[in-house]
């Protein structure tokens, strides 16, 4: 079962959960599309500048999809700000 973690503004949308990935969701691009369809408000947060995904504690960089599976920890975080 994939473990999902949500940080920052993503926590307003969903608490962390674990579940098997649906058929056809095997990379980061398909996952983000599925979550946009599954959770109301996810797409708006995902489209914000600075939103990031990490797979097994490694940030997904660039637009090339990263392979994911049911044994992965997948985290979503909004942009960090300091001050």
Buried (B, 14 or more C-beta within 10 A) or exposed (E): EBBBBBBBBBBEBBEBEEEEBEEEBBBBBBBBBBBBEEBEEBBEBBEEEEBBBBBEEEEBEEEEBBEBEEEBBBBBBBEEEEE
